[in-house]
Amino acid sequence: ACMWRQTANCNATHGEREPDRDRLCSENVPLGNSGFCDCNGDNQKNSDELGYGCQSTPGNCETVCPQALQDRRYDLKWLLWQLHR
């Protein structure tokens, strides 16, 4: 499933992963964070997935991952997250 994958040092491509700071695709990503929208959920930045340094943000990954909204309807992890907020 689509996720925001947080990286360190304001470097989306080569920054060390910070998985404890990952976000759901629907969550806003504030300025000052770096990482990438993992549209296919494979925990890797693929060439077609956008990365962001600390000076830019996608808002949330649903805006840049075209399949995210459709997939979310069937995403058990997203549903459990919403129920336990």
Gaussian input, Z-matrix of N, CA and C with variables (Angstrom, degrees):
# hf/3-21g

backbone

0 1
 N
 C     1     B1
 C     2     B2     1     A1
 N     3     B3     2     A2     1     D1
 C     4     B4     3     A3     2     D2
 C     5     B5     4     A4     3     D3
 N     6     B6     5     A5     4     D4
 C     7     B7     6     A6     5     D5
 C     8     B8     7     A7     6     D6
 N     9     B9     8     A8     7     D7
 C    10    B10     9     A9     8     D8
 C    11    B11    10    A10     9     D9
 N    12    B12    11    A11    10    D10
 C    13    B13    12    A12    11    D11
 C    14    B14    13    A13    12    D12
 N    15    B15    14    A14    13    D13
 C    16    B16    15    A15    14    D14
 C    17    B17    16    A16    15    D15
 N    18    B18    17    A17    16    D16
 C    19    B19    18    A18    17    D17
 C    20    B20    19    A19    18    D18
 N    21    B21    20    A20    19    D19
 C    22    B22    21    A21    20    D20
 C    23    B23    22    A22    21    D21
 N    24    B24    23    A23    22    D22
 C    25    B25    24    A24    23    D23
 C    26    B26    25    A25    24    D24
 N    27    B27    26    A26    25    D25
 C    28    B28    27    A27    26    D26
 C    29    B29    28    A28    27    D27
 N    30    B30    29    A29    28    D28
 C    31    B31    30    A30    29    D29
 C    32    B32    31    A31    30    D30
 N    33    B33    32    A32    31    D31
 C    34    B34    33    A33    32    D32
 C    35    B35    34    A34    33    D33
 N    36    B36    35    A35    34    D34
 C    37    B37    36    A36    35    D35
 C    38    B38    37    A37    36    D36
 N    39    B39    38    A38    37    D37
 C    40    B40    39    A39    38    D38
 C    41    B41    40    A40    39    D39
 N    42    B42    41    A41    40    D40
 C    43    B43    42    A42    41    D41
 C    44    B44    43    A43    42    D42
 N    45    B45    44    A44    43    D43
 C    46    B46    45    A45    44    D44
 C    47    B47    46    A46    45    D45
 N    48    B48    47    A47    46    D46
 C    49    B49    48    A48    47    D47
 C    50    B50    49    A49    48    D48
 N    51    B51    50    A50    49    D49
 C    52    B52    51    A51    50    D50
 C    53    B53    52    A52    51    D51
 N    54    B54    53    A53    52    D52
 C    55    B55    54    A54    53    D53
 C    56    B56    55    A55    54    D54
 N    57    B57    56    A56    55    D55
 C    58    B58    57    A57    56    D56
 C    59    B59    58    A58    57    D57
 N    60    B60    59    A59    58    D58
 C    61    B61    60    A60    59    D59
 C    62    B62    61    A61    60    D60
 N    63    B63    62    A62    61    D61
 C    64    B64    63    A63    62    D62
 C    65    B65    64    A64    63    D63
 N    66    B66    65    A65    64    D64
 C    67    B67    66    A66    65    D65
 C    68    B68    67    A67    66    D66
 N    69    B69    68    A68    67    D67
 C    70    B70    69    A69    68    D68
 C    71    B71    70    A70    69    D69
 N    72    B72    71    A71    70    D70
 C    73    B73    72    A72    71    D71
 C    74    B74    73    A73    72    D72
 N    75    B75    74    A74    73    D73
 C    76    B76    75    A75    74    D74
 C    77    B77    76    A76    75    D75
 N    78    B78    77    A77    76    D76
 C    79    B79    78    A78    77    D77
 C    80    B80    79    A79    78    D78
 N    81    B81    80    A80    79    D79
 C    82    B82    81    A81    80    D80
 C    83    B83    82    A82    81    D81
 N    84    B84    83    A83    82    D82
 C    85    B85    84    A84    83    D83
 C    86    B86    85    A85    84    D84
 N    87    B87    86    A86    85    D85
 C    88    B88    87    A87    86    D86
 C    89    B89    88    A88    87    D87
 N    90    B90    89    A89    88    D88
 C    91    B91    90    A90    89    D89
 C    92    B92    91    A91    90    D90
 N    93    B93    92    A92    91    D91
 C    94    B94    93    A93    92    D92
 C    95    B95    94    A94    93    D93
 N    96    B96    95    A95    94    D94
 C    97    B97    96    A96    95    D95
 C    98    B98    97    A97    96    D96
 N    99    B99    98    A98    97    D97
 C   100   B100    99    A99    98    D98
 C   101   B101   100   A100    99    D99
 N   102   B102   101   A101   100   D100
 C   103   B103   102   A102   101   D101
 C   104   B104   103   A103   102   D102
 N   105   B105   104   A104   103   D103
 C   106   B106   105   A105   104   D104
 C   107   B107   106   A106   105   D105
 N   108   B108   107   A107   106   D106
 C   109   B109   108   A108   107   D107
 C   110   B110   109   A109   108   D108
 N   111   B111   110   A110   109   D109
 C   112   B112   111   A111   110   D110
 C   113   B113   112   A112   111   D111
 N   114   B114   113   A113   112   D112
 C   115   B115   114   A114   113   D113
 C   116   B116   115   A115   114   D114
 N   117   B117   116   A116   115   D115
 C   118   B118   117   A117   116   D116
 C   119   B119   118   A118   117   D117
 N   120   B120   119   A119   118   D118
 C   121   B121   120   A120   119   D119
 C   122   B122   121   A121   120   D120
 N   123   B123   122   A122   121   D121
 C   124   B124   123   A123   122   D122
 C   125   B125   124   A124   123   D123
 N   126   B126   125   A125   124   D124
 C   127   B127   126   A126   125   D125
 C   128   B128   127   A127   126   D126
 N   129   B129   128   A128   127   D127
 C   130   B130   129   A129   128   D128
 C   131   B131   130   A130   129   D129
 N   132   B132   131   A131   130   D130
 C   133   B133   132   A132   131   D131
 C   134   B134   133   A133   132   D132
 N   135   B135   134   A134   133   D133
 C   136   B136   135   A135   134   D134
 C   137   B137   136   A136   135   D135
 N   138   B138   137   A137   136   D136
 C   139   B139   138   A138   137   D137
 C   140   B140   139   A139   138   D138
 N   141   B141   140   A140   139   D139
 C   142   B142   141   A141   140   D140
 C   143   B143   142   A142   141   D141
 N   144   B144   143   A143   142   D142
 C   145   B145   144   A144   143   D143
 C   146   B146   145   A145   144   D144
 N   147   B147   146   A146   145   D145
 C   148   B148   147   A147   146   D146
 C   149   B149   148   A148   147   D147
 N   150   B150   149   A149   148   D148
 C   151   B151   150   A150   149   D149
 C   152   B152   151   A151   150   D150
 N   153   B153   152   A152   151   D151
 C   154   B154   153   A153   152   D152
 C   155   B155   154   A154   153   D153
 N   156   B156   155   A155   154   D154
 C   157   B157   156   A156   155   D155
 C   158   B158   157   A157   156   D156
 N   159   B159   158   A158   157   D157
 C   160   B160   159   A159   158   D158
 C   161   B161   160   A160   159   D159
 N   162   B162   161   A161   160   D160
 C   163   B163   162   A162   161   D161
 C   164   B164   163   A163   162   D162
 N   165   B165   164   A164   163   D163
 C   166   B166   165   A165   164   D164
 C   167   B167   166   A166   165   D165
 N   168   B168   167   A167   166   D166
 C   169   B169   168   A168   167   D167
 C   170   B170   169   A169   168   D168
 N   171   B171   170   A170   169   D169
 C   172   B172   171   A171   170   D170
 C   173   B173   172   A172   171   D171
 N   174   B174   173   A173   172   D172
 C   175   B175   174   A174   173   D173
 C   176   B176   175   A175   174   D174
 N   177   B177   176   A176   175   D175
 C   178   B178   177   A177   176   D176
 C   179   B179   178   A178   177   D177
 N   180   B180   179   A179   178   D178
 C   181   B181   180   A180   179   D179
 C   182   B182   181   A181   180   D180
 N   183   B183   182   A182   181   D181
 C   184   B184   183   A183   182   D182
 C   185   B185   184   A184   183   D183
 N   186   B186   185   A185   184   D184
 C   187   B187   186   A186   185   D185
 C   188   B188   187   A187   186   D186
 N   189   B189   188   A188   187   D187
 C   190   B190   189   A189   188   D188
 C   191   B191   190   A190   189   D189
 N   192   B192   191   A191   190   D190
 C   193   B193   192   A192   191   D191
 C   194   B194   193   A193   192   D192
 N   195   B195   194   A194   193   D193
 C   196   B196   195   A195   194   D194
 C   197   B197   196   A196   195   D195
 N   198   B198   197   A197   196   D196
 C   199   B199   198   A198   197   D197
 C   200   B200   199   A199   198   D198
 N   201   B201   200   A200   199   D199
 C   202   B202   201   A201   200   D200
 C   203   B203   202   A202   201   D201
 N   204   B204   203   A203   202   D202
 C   205   B205   204   A204   203   D203
 C   206   B206   205   A205   204   D204
 N   207   B207   206   A206   205   D205
 C   208   B208   207   A207   206   D206
 C   209   B209   208   A208   207   D207
 N   210   B210   209   A209   208   D208
 C   211   B211   210   A210   209   D209
 C   212   B212   211   A211   210   D210
 N   213   B213   212   A212   211   D211
 C   214   B214   213   A213   212   D212
 C   215   B215   214   A214   213   D213
 N   216   B216   215   A215   214   D214
 C   217   B217   216   A216   215   D215
 C   218   B218   217   A217   216   D216
 N   219   B219   218   A218   217   D217
 C   220   B220   219   A219   218   D218
 C   221   B221   220   A220   219   D219
 N   222   B222   221   A221   220   D220
 C   223   B223   222   A222   221   D221
 C   224   B224   223   A223   222   D222
 N   225   B225   224   A224   223   D223
 C   226   B226   225   A225   224   D224
 C   227   B227   226   A226   225   D225
 N   228   B228   227   A227   226   D226
 C   229   B229   228   A228   227   D227
 C   230   B230   229   A229   228   D228
 N   231   B231   230   A230   229   D229
 C   232   B232   231   A231   230   D230
 C   233   B233   232   A232   231   D231
 N   234   B234   233   A233   232   D232
 C   235   B235   234   A234   233   D233
 C   236   B236   235   A235   234   D234
 N   237   B237   236   A236   235   D235
 C   238   B238   237   A237   236   D236
 C   239   B239   238   A238   237   D237
 N   240   B240   239   A239   238   D238
 C   241   B241   240   A240   239   D239
 C   242   B242   241   A241   240   D240
 N   243   B243   242   A242   241   D241
 C   244   B244   243   A243   242   D242
 C   245   B245   244   A244   243   D243
 N   246   B246   245   A245   244   D244
 C   247   B247   246   A246   245   D245
 C   248   B248   247   A247   246   D246
 N   249   B249   248   A248   247   D247
 C   250   B250   249   A249   248   D248
 C   251   B251   250   A250   249   D249
 N   252   B252   251   A251   250   D250
 C   253   B253   252   A252   251   D251
 C   254   B254   253   A253   252   D252

   B1=1.4603
   B2=1.5261
   B3=1.2850
   B4=1.4627
   B5=1.5260
   B6=1.3423
   B7=1.4698
   B8=1.5209
   B9=1.3400
   B10=1.4628
   B11=1.5173
   B12=1.3385
   B13=1.4662
   B14=1.5243
   B15=1.3091
   B16=1.4693
   B17=1.5318
   B18=1.3355
   B19=1.4661
   B20=1.5275
   B21=1.3085
   B22=1.4681
   B23=1.5289
   B24=1.3133
   B25=1.4652
   B26=1.5246
   B27=1.3146
   B28=1.4745
   B29=1.5273
   B30=1.3220
   B31=1.4548
   B32=1.5273
   B33=1.3164
   B34=1.4627
   B35=1.5247
   B36=1.3262
   B37=1.4615
   B38=1.5243
   B39=1.3330
   B40=1.4629
   B41=1.5253
   B42=1.3262
   B43=1.4619
   B44=1.5192
   B45=1.3134
   B46=1.4670
   B47=1.5270
   B48=1.3112
   B49=1.4641
   B50=1.5255
   B51=1.3116
   B52=1.4603
   B53=1.5317
   B54=1.3452
   B55=1.4673
   B56=1.5229
   B57=1.3156
   B58=1.4689
   B59=1.5319
   B60=1.3374
   B61=1.4678
   B62=1.5296
   B63=1.3413
   B64=1.4623
   B65=1.5277
   B66=1.3139
   B67=1.4679
   B68=1.5263
   B69=1.3203
   B70=1.4541
   B71=1.5202
   B72=1.2923
   B73=1.4584
   B74=1.5284
   B75=1.2935
   B76=1.4687
   B77=1.5268
   B78=1.3373
   B79=1.4633
   B80=1.5280
   B81=1.3259
   B82=1.4593
   B83=1.5235
   B84=1.3200
   B85=1.4610
   B86=1.5222
   B87=1.3424
   B88=1.4556
   B89=1.5325
   B90=1.3380
   B91=1.4650
   B92=1.5207
   B93=1.3154
   B94=1.4557
   B95=1.5172
   B96=1.3187
   B97=1.4668
   B98=1.5169
   B99=1.3148
   B100=1.4589
   B101=1.5158
   B102=1.3092
   B103=1.4498
   B104=1.5122
   B105=1.3228
   B106=1.4607
   B107=1.5134
   B108=1.3123
   B109=1.4553
   B110=1.5223
   B111=1.3112
   B112=1.4592
   B113=1.5260
   B114=1.3176
   B115=1.4649
   B116=1.5208
   B117=1.3227
   B118=1.4644
   B119=1.5263
   B120=1.3258
   B121=1.4609
   B122=1.5098
   B123=1.3352
   B124=1.4737
   B125=1.5300
   B126=1.3477
   B127=1.4648
   B128=1.5309
   B129=1.3368
   B130=1.4587
   B131=1.5114
   B132=1.3496
   B133=1.4647
   B134=1.5160
   B135=1.3030
   B136=1.4591
   B137=1.5291
   B138=1.3043
   B139=1.4640
   B140=1.5276
   B141=1.3111
   B142=1.4658
   B143=1.5331
   B144=1.3366
   B145=1.4558
   B146=1.5225
   B147=1.3244
   B148=1.4589
   B149=1.5214
   B150=1.3405
   B151=1.4522
   B152=1.5214
   B153=1.3229
   B154=1.4594
   B155=1.5217
   B156=1.3345
   B157=1.4490
   B158=1.5213
   B159=1.2980
   B160=1.4666
   B161=1.5192
   B162=1.3321
   B163=1.4589
   B164=1.5237
   B165=1.3352
   B166=1.4637
   B167=1.5277
   B168=1.3065
   B169=1.4586
   B170=1.5273
   B171=1.3283
   B172=1.4589
   B173=1.5264
   B174=1.3352
   B175=1.4645
   B176=1.5134
   B177=1.3135
   B178=1.4619
   B179=1.5214
   B180=1.3020
   B181=1.4695
   B182=1.5288
   B183=1.3228
   B184=1.4611
   B185=1.5223
   B186=1.3270
   B187=1.4665
   B188=1.5217
   B189=1.3364
   B190=1.4663
   B191=1.5219
   B192=1.3160
   B193=1.4670
   B194=1.5280
   B195=1.3203
   B196=1.4555
   B197=1.5271
   B198=1.3040
   B199=1.4578
   B200=1.5306
   B201=1.3283
   B202=1.4664
   B203=1.5203
   B204=1.3070
   B205=1.4624
   B206=1.5145
   B207=1.3109
   B208=1.4596
   B209=1.5254
   B210=1.3268
   B211=1.4609
   B212=1.5143
   B213=1.3272
   B214=1.4542
   B215=1.5244
   B216=1.3012
   B217=1.4612
   B218=1.5273
   B219=1.3163
   B220=1.4548
   B221=1.5247
   B222=1.3000
   B223=1.4527
   B224=1.5318
   B225=1.3242
   B226=1.4612
   B227=1.5260
   B228=1.3217
   B229=1.4622
   B230=1.5293
   B231=1.3395
   B232=1.4609
   B233=1.5339
   B234=1.3325
   B235=1.4621
   B236=1.5249
   B237=1.3197
   B238=1.4721
   B239=1.5225
   B240=1.3461
   B241=1.4579
   B242=1.5338
   B243=1.3285
   B244=1.4637
   B245=1.5203
   B246=1.3080
   B247=1.4695
   B248=1.5165
   B249=1.3338
   B250=1.4745
   B251=1.5235
   B252=1.3124
   B253=1.4811
   B254=1.4961
   A1=109.79
   A2=115.25
   A3=122.54
   A4=110.66
   A5=116.30
   A6=122.42
   A7=109.25
   A8=116.16
   A9=122.28
   A10=106.00
   A11=117.56
   A12=122.64
   A13=108.15
   A14=116.12
   A15=122.60
   A16=110.52
   A17=116.19
   A18=121.76
   A19=109.32
   A20=115.70
   A21=122.07
   A22=111.34
   A23=115.32
   A24=124.51
   A25=113.98
   A26=117.37
   A27=121.71
   A28=111.90
   A29=117.23
   A30=121.56
   A31=109.71
   A32=116.11
   A33=120.84
   A34=112.65
   A35=116.74
   A36=120.03
   A37=113.30
   A38=117.13
   A39=119.72
   A40=113.70
   A41=117.69
   A42=119.81
   A43=111.18
   A44=115.35
   A45=119.70
   A46=109.54
   A47=116.56
   A48=121.25
   A49=110.85
   A50=116.49
   A51=124.80
   A52=108.32
   A53=116.71
   A54=120.19
   A55=114.72
   A56=117.62
   A57=119.85
   A58=111.53
   A59=117.09
   A60=121.34
   A61=112.21
   A62=117.40
   A63=121.26
   A64=109.34
   A65=115.51
   A66=121.26
   A67=109.65
   A68=114.57
   A69=119.67
   A70=109.27
   A71=116.54
   A72=122.70
   A73=111.81
   A74=116.95
   A75=121.54
   A76=113.67
   A77=117.83
   A78=120.72
   A79=111.34
   A80=116.11
   A81=120.70
   A82=110.76
   A83=114.94
   A84=122.84
   A85=107.22
   A86=118.40
   A87=119.64
   A88=112.63
   A89=115.15
   A90=119.68
   A91=109.04
   A92=116.57
   A93=121.28
   A94=112.24
   A95=117.14
   A96=122.15
   A97=109.00
   A98=116.60
   A99=120.27
   A100=108.57
   A101=114.43
   A102=119.72
   A103=110.63
   A104=115.53
   A105=119.23
   A106=110.50
   A107=114.26
   A108=121.46
   A109=107.43
   A110=115.67
   A111=122.76
   A112=107.67
   A113=115.43
   A114=120.94
   A115=113.50
   A116=117.60
   A117=119.72
   A118=112.83
   A119=117.89
   A120=121.40
   A121=115.98
   A122=118.24
   A123=119.52
   A124=113.29
   A125=117.87
   A126=123.96
   A127=112.90
   A128=116.33
   A129=121.71
   A130=108.70
   A131=116.78
   A132=120.21
   A133=108.29
   A134=115.27
   A135=121.16
   A136=109.62
   A137=116.93
   A138=121.40
   A139=112.83
   A140=118.07
   A141=120.48
   A142=113.07
   A143=117.46
   A144=121.67
   A145=109.74
   A146=115.60
   A147=120.96
   A148=111.97
   A149=115.60
   A150=122.15
   A151=110.43
   A152=115.95
   A153=121.78
   A154=109.90
   A155=116.18
   A156=121.76
   A157=108.40
   A158=117.42
   A159=121.43
   A160=113.93
   A161=117.47
   A162=120.70
   A163=113.89
   A164=117.69
   A165=120.60
   A166=109.05
   A167=115.77
   A168=120.52
   A169=109.24
   A170=117.22
   A171=118.60
   A172=112.33
   A173=116.77
   A174=120.46
   A175=106.11
   A176=116.16
   A177=122.00
   A178=107.42
   A179=116.55
   A180=119.67
   A181=113.03
   A182=117.71
   A183=118.77
   A184=111.13
   A185=116.60
   A186=119.83
   A187=112.65
   A188=118.46
   A189=121.11
   A190=113.65
   A191=117.48
   A192=121.64
   A193=108.19
   A194=117.87
   A195=120.89
   A196=114.56
   A197=117.87
   A198=121.33
   A199=112.06
   A200=117.90
   A201=121.85
   A202=113.72
   A203=118.18
   A204=119.98
   A205=111.68
   A206=116.54
   A207=119.58
   A208=111.02
   A209=117.49
   A210=121.45
   A211=112.07
   A212=117.37
   A213=120.94
   A214=111.99
   A215=117.70
   A216=120.39
   A217=111.69
   A218=117.26
   A219=121.81
   A220=113.18
   A221=117.69
   A222=122.49
   A223=110.72
   A224=117.12
   A225=121.91
   A226=111.28
   A227=118.12
   A228=120.98
   A229=110.28
   A230=116.98
   A231=120.98
   A232=110.03
   A233=116.87
   A234=120.98
   A235=111.14
   A236=117.42
   A237=120.77
   A238=110.57
   A239=117.46
   A240=121.59
   A241=110.08
   A242=116.58
   A243=121.43
   A244=111.26
   A245=117.43
   A246=121.32
   A247=112.58
   A248=117.44
   A249=121.08
   A250=113.14
   A251=117.83
   A252=120.48
   A253=110.13
   D1=153.51
   D2=179.56
   D3=-59.64
   D4=137.38
   D5=178.42
   D6=-148.95
   D7=153.58
   D8=165.16
   D9=-84.54
   D10=127.20
   D11=178.20
   D12=-109.02
   D13=113.72
   D14=-176.44
   D15=-78.63
   D16=139.07
   D17=174.67
   D18=-127.80
   D19=162.45
   D20=-176.11
   D21=-92.35
   D22=167.37
   D23=170.29
   D24=60.36
   D25=29.54
   D26=177.49
   D27=55.98
   D28=29.87
   D29=-177.14
   D30=-125.98
   D31=107.21
   D32=-176.44
   D33=-68.82
   D34=-32.25
   D35=-173.65
   D36=-91.57
   D37=-43.14
   D38=-173.91
   D39=-114.21
   D40=0.43
   D41=177.90
   D42=-70.82
   D43=144.53
   D44=178.11
   D45=-62.59
   D46=138.97
   D47=-180.00
   D48=-65.38
   D49=142.45
   D50=175.70
   D51=-123.88
   D52=73.09
   D53=-171.83
   D54=-60.64
   D55=-24.12
   D56=178.74
   D57=-70.31
   D58=-10.59
   D59=179.69
   D60=-111.60
   D61=11.94
   D62=174.94
   D63=-63.32
   D64=157.95
   D65=-179.59
   D66=-133.86
   D67=156.23
   D68=172.40
   D69=-65.38
   D70=155.63
   D71=-178.04
   D72=-58.01
   D73=-31.04
   D74=-176.54
   D75=-84.82
   D76=-10.36
   D77=-177.49
   D78=-81.84
   D79=142.52
   D80=176.51
   D81=-68.96
   D82=142.03
   D83=177.18
   D84=-110.29
   D85=108.24
   D86=-177.53
   D87=-73.65
   D88=157.78
   D89=172.71
   D90=-55.63
   D91=150.98
   D92=-178.72
   D93=97.26
   D94=-3.06
   D95=176.52
   D96=-108.90
   D97=147.98
   D98=174.56
   D99=-124.83
   D100=151.33
   D101=-179.90
   D102=159.96
   D103=-155.75
   D104=-178.03
   D105=-149.27
   D106=157.02
   D107=175.08
   D108=-86.79
   D109=109.84
   D110=-179.88
   D111=-87.49
   D112=82.95
   D113=-171.63
   D114=-63.31
   D115=-35.13
   D116=-178.25
   D117=-96.85
   D118=-1.60
   D119=174.48
   D120=72.62
   D121=21.03
   D122=-177.69
   D123=-90.95
   D124=6.10
   D125=176.83
   D126=66.41
   D127=22.28
   D128=177.12
   D129=-134.38
   D130=147.42
   D131=175.67
   D132=-85.70
   D133=108.56
   D134=178.23
   D135=-90.41
   D136=164.72
   D137=-174.23
   D138=-61.87
   D139=-25.56
   D140=-179.55
   D141=-94.49
   D142=7.31
   D143=179.55
   D144=-107.25
   D145=130.67
   D146=-173.60
   D147=-79.46
   D148=139.14
   D149=176.01
   D150=-111.88
   D151=155.74
   D152=-176.21
   D153=-136.58
   D154=135.96
   D155=171.42
   D156=-87.85
   D157=-170.85
   D158=-176.02
   D159=-72.91
   D160=-13.24
   D161=-176.80
   D162=-95.96
   D163=0.67
   D164=178.85
   D165=-142.92
   D166=161.98
   D167=-178.40
   D168=-150.03
   D169=148.16
   D170=175.34
   D171=-78.96
   D172=-5.75
   D173=-167.48
   D174=84.29
   D175=-78.89
   D176=166.84
   D177=-144.71
   D178=163.43
   D179=-173.04
   D180=-74.41
   D181=-16.92
   D182=176.26
   D183=-61.49
   D184=-28.18
   D185=-178.32
   D186=-72.65
   D187=-22.60
   D188=-177.84
   D189=-113.85
   D190=-9.16
   D191=178.04
   D192=-108.24
   D193=100.99
   D194=-171.73
   D195=-60.17
   D196=-28.24
   D197=-176.86
   D198=-86.89
   D199=-10.35
   D200=-169.68
   D201=-60.94
   D202=-47.07
   D203=-177.74
   D204=-64.43
   D205=-40.71
   D206=178.79
   D207=-66.90
   D208=-43.03
   D209=-178.67
   D210=-67.02
   D211=-31.37
   D212=-174.50
   D213=-59.99
   D214=-30.39
   D215=-179.34
   D216=-59.62
   D217=-26.76
   D218=-175.60
   D219=-111.97
   D220=13.19
   D221=-173.71
   D222=-93.70
   D223=105.57
   D224=-178.26
   D225=-62.57
   D226=-39.43
   D227=179.51
   D228=-60.24
   D229=-43.30
   D230=178.83
   D231=-63.36
   D232=-44.54
   D233=-179.41
   D234=-61.29
   D235=-46.10
   D236=179.33
   D237=-63.76
   D238=-39.21
   D239=177.70
   D240=-59.02
   D241=-45.96
   D242=-178.86
   D243=-64.72
   D244=-39.27
   D245=-178.64
   D246=-69.61
   D247=-27.84
   D248=-175.21
   D249=-105.75
   D250=17.39
   D251=178.91
   D252=-76.86

